[in-house]
Amino acid sequence: MSEVSALAQRIDALLPQTQCTKCGYAGCRPYADAIASAQASYNQCPPGGAQGVARLAGLLGRPVIPLNPENGAERPRPRAVIDESLCIGCTLCLQACPVDAIVGAAKLMHTVIEDRCTGCDLCVPPCPVDCIDMVPVTGERTGWDAWTQAQADQARAHYEAHLARLARDKAEREARLAARAARVAPVAPSSPPSASAAPAPGGEPPAAAVKTAGIAADLASTAPVGVAHDEAAAAAARKQAIIQAALERARQKKAALAAQGLGPKNTENVSADVQAQIDEAEARRKRLGLTKP
């Protein structure tokens, strides 16, 4: 192990492992790597607070300096709470959580596993209906006074399990795609229409075409129309209006968090894997009709 890598490991052991990205990096270990290689300062971790800066300064033999306000403010430890009456089951918060602290399924209510939540805030911005609040749960205690080394170690284990699950899911998805591609047979060249499909003498359509047209007419005559159709359209319009209003509240909340320095910092120049997750989430939002036209 190189000297820089060994130092990064020691730095990582002193970080709170919330994986909140407020330091400007994709997680605690990337931030530790940046400090060890002199690419980042040791005062960029709001969850660690002033005591966290002092811990790192002691390890590095550097002076204790104030927390960089550009990365956010030290605060009581929050926990994500989902308003289950508003949750639409879009799964975007599940994808954002770095420690798999949210459970649920598509189109089903989600909930938070309290003991797993690190208060990272990452589930708040992607929620399209603004149903997640970050509720302080440590009173006046902030930084390491609101967190323990045992909790940090547990959070790291959950994060590593999360990364392993993502890698496993990716490998299984690629294996399924490869198997599906192998099963697809080459498309046979189209053959000319058979004589049975040709128009009958005198321009009359073949019997099969007449039968198909008759079936289509029967289906069309039994299609739901009138009042039921109007009620369905009105219900869909009401649902869309509710979603759009919630989206606007979510945008305002996201802007407010950003203005306070509480939002994620690594939203640009992210890794290819993270960008793929963002693209997948955006595609799902479009399919659900949760984006502005």
C-alpha positions as CSV (number, residue, x, y, z in Angstrom):
1,M,0.0,0.0,0.0
2,S,1.4,3.4,-1.0
3,E,2.0,6.1,1.6
4,V,-0.8,8.3,0.2
5,S,-3.2,5.4,0.1
6,A,-2.3,4.5,3.7
7,L,-2.9,8.1,4.8
8,A,-6.2,8.2,3.0
9,Q,-7.4,5.1,4.9
10,R,-6.5,6.7,8.2
11,I,-8.3,9.9,7.2
12,D,-11.4,7.9,6.1
13,A,-11.5,6.2,9.5
14,L,-12.0,9.7,11.0
15,L,-14.8,10.8,8.8
16,P,-18.5,10.3,9.8
17,Q,-19.3,8.1,6.8
18,T,-22.6,9.9,6.0
19,Q,-21.7,9.8,2.3
20,C,-23.5,13.2,2.0
21,T,-21.2,14.6,-0.8
22,K,-21.3,18.1,0.9
23,C,-17.5,18.0,0.8
24,G,-17.7,18.1,-3.0
25,Y,-16.8,14.5,-3.5
26,A,-18.8,11.4,-4.3
27,G,-18.4,10.0,-0.7
28,C,-16.2,9.9,2.3
29,R,-13.4,7.7,0.8
30,P,-13.0,9.9,-2.3
31,Y,-12.8,12.9,0.0
32,A,-10.2,11.1,2.1
33,D,-8.2,10.3,-1.1
34,A,-8.4,14.0,-2.1
35,I,-7.1,15.2,1.3
36,A,-4.3,12.6,1.3
37,S,-3.2,13.8,-2.2
38,A,-3.4,17.5,-1.2
39,Q,-6.3,18.1,-3.6
40,A,-8.8,19.1,-0.9
41,S,-8.7,20.8,2.5
42,Y,-9.5,19.0,5.7
43,N,-12.3,21.5,6.6
44,Q,-15.0,20.5,4.1
45,C,-17.1,18.0,6.1
46,P,-20.2,19.7,7.7
47,P,-21.4,16.4,9.4
48,G,-18.1,16.1,11.2
49,G,-18.2,19.8,12.2
50,A,-15.6,21.6,14.1
51,Q,-14.6,18.5,16.1
52,G,-14.2,16.6,12.8
53,V,-11.8,19.3,11.5
54,A,-9.8,19.1,14.8
55,R,-9.6,15.3,14.4
56,L,-8.2,15.6,10.9
57,A,-5.9,18.4,11.9
58,G,-4.4,16.3,14.7
59,L,-3.8,13.4,12.3
60,L,-2.3,15.6,9.6
61,G,-0.2,17.8,12.0
62,R,-2.0,20.9,10.7
63,P,-3.6,23.8,12.6
64,V,-7.3,23.7,13.5
65,I,-9.2,25.9,11.0
66,P,-12.9,26.8,10.7
67,L,-15.3,24.7,8.7
68,N,-15.5,26.0,5.2
69,P,-19.0,27.6,4.9
70,E,-19.1,26.9,1.2
71,N,-19.6,23.2,2.1
72,G,-22.4,23.9,4.6
73,A,-23.0,24.5,8.2
74,E,-22.6,22.2,11.3
75,R,-26.1,21.3,12.5
76,P,-28.0,18.7,14.6
77,R,-28.1,15.3,13.0
78,P,-31.3,14.9,10.9
79,R,-33.2,11.9,9.8
80,A,-35.3,11.5,6.7
81,V,-39.0,11.1,7.2
82,I,-41.4,10.2,4.4
83,D,-45.0,11.5,4.3
84,E,-46.4,8.2,3.3
85,S,-49.7,9.7,2.4
86,L,-48.0,11.7,-0.4
87,C,-45.5,9.1,-1.6
88,I,-46.2,7.9,-5.1
89,G,-43.7,5.0,-5.1
90,C,-41.4,6.4,-7.9
91,T,-38.3,4.8,-6.2
92,L,-36.1,7.8,-6.9
93,C,-35.3,8.2,-3.2
94,L,-34.3,4.6,-3.0
95,Q,-31.8,5.1,-5.8
96,A,-30.4,8.2,-4.1
97,C,-29.8,6.7,-0.7
98,P,-26.2,5.6,-0.3
99,V,-26.8,3.2,2.6
100,D,-30.1,1.6,1.5
101,A,-32.0,3.1,4.4
102,I,-35.2,3.4,2.4
103,V,-37.4,0.4,1.6
104,G,-40.3,0.2,-0.8
105,A,-41.1,-0.8,-4.4
106,A,-42.3,0.9,-7.6
107,K,-45.8,2.4,-7.1
108,L,-45.8,1.3,-3.5
109,M,-45.3,3.4,-0.3
110,H,-41.7,3.9,0.8
111,T,-40.5,4.2,4.4
112,V,-37.1,4.9,6.1
113,I,-35.2,2.5,8.3
114,E,-34.4,4.9,11.1
115,D,-31.2,3.2,12.4
116,R,-29.7,3.2,8.9
117,C,-30.4,6.8,7.9
118,T,-27.2,9.0,8.1
119,G,-29.0,12.3,7.5
120,C,-27.2,12.9,4.2
121,D,-30.2,14.8,2.5
122,L,-29.5,13.0,-0.8
123,C,-33.1,11.6,-1.0
124,V,-34.7,15.1,-0.8
125,P,-33.8,16.7,-4.2
126,P,-34.9,13.8,-6.5
127,C,-38.4,13.4,-4.7
128,P,-40.9,14.6,-7.3
129,V,-43.7,15.2,-4.8
130,D,-41.8,16.8,-2.0
131,C,-42.8,14.2,0.5
132,I,-39.5,13.9,2.4
133,D,-38.5,16.1,5.3
134,M,-35.2,16.1,7.2
135,V,-36.1,16.1,10.9
136,P,-33.4,16.9,13.5
137,V,-33.2,14.1,16.0
138,T,-30.2,15.0,18.2
139,G,-31.5,18.1,20.0
140,E,-28.8,20.7,20.3
141,R,-26.0,18.2,19.7
142,T,-24.0,18.7,16.4
143,G,-21.1,17.2,14.6
144,W,-19.4,14.3,16.5
145,D,-21.4,15.1,19.6
146,A,-24.5,13.9,17.5
147,W,-22.7,10.9,16.0
148,T,-20.5,8.1,17.3
149,Q,-17.6,6.1,15.9
150,A,-19.7,3.0,16.1
151,Q,-22.4,4.6,14.0
152,A,-19.8,5.8,11.5
153,D,-18.4,2.3,11.2
154,Q,-21.9,0.8,10.8
155,A,-22.7,3.4,8.1
156,R,-19.5,2.5,6.2
157,A,-20.5,-1.2,6.3
158,H,-24.0,-0.3,4.9
159,Y,-22.4,1.9,2.2
160,E,-20.0,-0.8,1.1
161,A,-22.9,-3.3,1.0
162,H,-24.8,-0.8,-1.1
163,L,-22.0,-0.5,-3.6
164,A,-21.7,-4.3,-3.7
165,R,-25.4,-4.6,-4.4
166,L,-25.2,-2.0,-7.3
167,A,-22.3,-4.0,-8.8
168,R,-24.2,-7.2,-8.5
169,D,-27.3,-5.8,-10.0
170,K,-25.3,-4.3,-12.9
171,A,-23.6,-7.7,-13.6
172,E,-27.0,-9.5,-13.5
173,R,-28.6,-7.0,-15.8
174,E,-25.7,-7.3,-18.3
175,A,-25.9,-11.1,-18.1
176,R,-29.7,-11.0,-18.8
177,L,-29.2,-8.6,-21.8
178,A,-26.4,-10.9,-23.2
179,A,-28.6,-14.0,-22.8
180,R,-31.5,-12.2,-24.5
181,A,-29.3,-11.1,-27.4
182,A,-28.1,-14.7,-27.8
183,R,-31.6,-16.0,-28.0
184,V,-32.7,-13.6,-30.8
185,A,-32.6,-15.4,-34.1
186,P,-31.7,-13.6,-37.4
187,V,-34.7,-12.0,-39.0
188,A,-35.7,-14.1,-42.1
189,P,-36.2,-12.2,-45.4
190,S,-39.8,-11.3,-46.0
191,S,-41.5,-13.5,-48.6
192,P,-43.8,-12.2,-51.3
193,P,-47.5,-12.2,-50.4
194,S,-49.1,-15.6,-51.0
195,A,-51.9,-16.1,-53.5
196,S,-54.4,-16.5,-50.7
197,A,-53.8,-12.9,-49.7
198,A,-54.4,-11.5,-53.2
199,P,-57.7,-9.7,-53.9
200,A,-60.4,-12.0,-55.3
201,P,-61.4,-11.6,-58.9
202,G,-63.5,-8.5,-59.5
203,G,-61.5,-6.5,-56.8
204,E,-63.2,-8.2,-53.8
205,P,-61.0,-8.5,-50.7
206,P,-60.0,-12.0,-49.5
207,A,-62.1,-13.7,-46.9
208,A,-59.4,-13.3,-44.2
209,A,-59.4,-9.6,-44.7
210,V,-63.2,-9.4,-44.4
211,K,-63.2,-11.4,-41.2
212,T,-60.4,-9.3,-39.7
213,A,-62.3,-6.1,-40.5
214,G,-65.4,-7.5,-39.0
215,I,-63.6,-8.3,-35.7
216,A,-62.1,-4.9,-35.6
217,A,-65.5,-3.3,-36.1
218,D,-67.0,-5.4,-33.3
219,L,-64.1,-4.4,-30.9
220,A,-64.5,-0.8,-31.8
221,S,-68.3,-1.0,-31.1
222,T,-67.6,-2.3,-27.6
223,A,-64.8,0.2,-26.7
224,P,-65.6,2.3,-23.5
225,V,-66.8,5.7,-24.5
226,G,-68.9,8.6,-23.2
227,V,-69.1,9.2,-19.5
228,A,-66.5,6.7,-18.4
229,H,-64.0,8.1,-20.8
230,D,-64.7,11.7,-19.6
231,E,-64.3,10.7,-15.9
232,A,-61.0,8.9,-16.6
233,A,-59.7,11.9,-18.5
234,A,-60.7,14.3,-15.6
235,A,-59.1,12.0,-13.0
236,A,-55.9,11.9,-15.0
237,A,-55.9,15.7,-15.3
238,R,-56.4,16.2,-11.6
239,K,-53.6,13.7,-10.8
240,Q,-51.2,15.5,-13.3
241,A,-52.1,18.9,-11.7
242,I,-51.3,17.6,-8.2
243,I,-48.0,16.2,-9.4
244,Q,-47.0,19.4,-11.2
245,A,-47.8,21.4,-8.1
246,A,-45.7,19.0,-6.0
247,L,-42.9,19.3,-8.5
248,E,-42.8,23.0,-8.2
249,R,-42.7,22.8,-4.4
250,A,-39.8,20.3,-4.7
251,R,-37.9,22.7,-7.1
252,Q,-38.3,25.5,-4.6
253,K,-37.2,23.3,-1.7
254,K,-34.2,22.2,-3.7
255,A,-33.2,25.8,-4.5
256,A,-33.6,26.7,-0.8
257,L,-31.3,23.9,0.3
258,A,-28.7,24.9,-2.3
259,A,-28.8,28.5,-1.1
260,Q,-28.1,27.3,2.4
261,G,-25.3,25.1,1.3
262,L,-27.1,22.0,2.4
263,G,-27.6,20.2,-1.0
264,P,-25.2,17.7,-2.6
265,K,-22.1,19.3,-4.1
266,N,-20.9,16.7,-6.6
267,T,-23.7,17.3,-9.2
268,E,-21.2,18.1,-11.9
269,N,-18.3,16.0,-13.3
270,V,-19.7,12.9,-11.7
271,S,-18.4,9.4,-12.5
272,A,-19.8,7.4,-15.4
273,D,-21.6,5.0,-13.1
274,V,-23.3,7.9,-11.1
275,Q,-24.2,9.6,-14.4
276,A,-25.8,6.4,-15.6
277,Q,-28.0,6.3,-12.5
278,I,-29.0,9.9,-13.0
279,D,-29.9,9.3,-16.6
280,E,-31.9,6.2,-15.6
281,A,-33.8,8.2,-12.9
282,E,-34.5,11.0,-15.4
283,A,-35.8,8.6,-17.9
284,R,-38.1,7.1,-15.3
285,R,-39.4,10.6,-14.4
286,K,-40.2,11.2,-18.0
287,R,-42.1,7.9,-18.3
288,L,-44.1,8.9,-15.2
289,G,-44.8,12.3,-16.6
290,L,-43.0,14.0,-13.8
291,T,-40.9,16.4,-15.9
292,K,-41.9,19.8,-17.3
293,P,-43.1,19.6,-20.9
